[in-house]
Amino acid sequence: MSVFVDTWAWFALTDPDSSDHALAELAFRDMRERRVELVTTNFMLAAATTLIRYKIHHAAAVGFRRLTSNLVSDHVLRINRLSEAQEQEAGEVFDRYDRMDLSFTDCTSFVVMRALKLTDAFTSDAHFRVMGFTLIP
């Protein structure tokens, strides 16, 4: 089983002061115990690093980058790098849903999840549910 990891999860895991931290930690531990493959994108990591840098501090962003690097080395996390065609498709999704408050990064996530046939996202972002995905936790 593979689960897509959204910015919400990365931020909640990194910020011990977040109201979502304990919930994210519990879900993360559960997925690790079940040997779930975590999947994210280069766009998601860029967004999460930037958010962590500005909402917490630089050292937390550096620690986050180290964490994701270790998860990749341990074969727990796979980073999907978007192709030019996927970026174009994400732009089309972004353009189509003008009444939803979607970020372009969210649209790249939806495109990658569909391409990889992923159904579950580690997030509390309701946009993933609206787009037909199951939210964890």
Beta strands, then each sheet from edge to edge (+ up, - down):
strand 1: 2-5
strand 2: 37-41
strand 3: 77-80
strand 4: 120-122
strand 5: 134-136
sheet 1: 3+ 2+ 1+ 4+ 5+
end
